[in-house]
Amino acid sequence: MINQLCQKAYETAKTKGWHDEPRETGTLLALIHSEVSEALEADRKGNQENFAEELADVCIRIFDLCGSKGIDLEKAIFEKMERNKGRSYRHGGKAY
């Protein structure tokens, strides 16, 4: 299901001209970061509807990136979640 969303997000972005020219991974990551910042701002303002929309934008940008690079995000997520189960409590005493 996740990989289908990646492919769909990529195909939509492609048809809208966002992949006409090759784009650096750093640029795509910066776009993801900008959506996270927009979500933060919506949360600061207490706008939960916009907050949810911005989180959706974060996912869509990530899906687009993975779709464009052929990354099996679904597999990566499940593998990472399994790995996280074995980590110690707050793994290393990090504050967050």
Secondary structure, DSSP 8 states (H G I E B T S, - for coil): -HHHHHHHHHHHHHHTTTTSS---HHHHHHHHHHHHHHHHHHHHTT-HHHHHHHHHHHHHHHHHHHHHHT--HHHHHHHHHHHHHTS-THHHH---
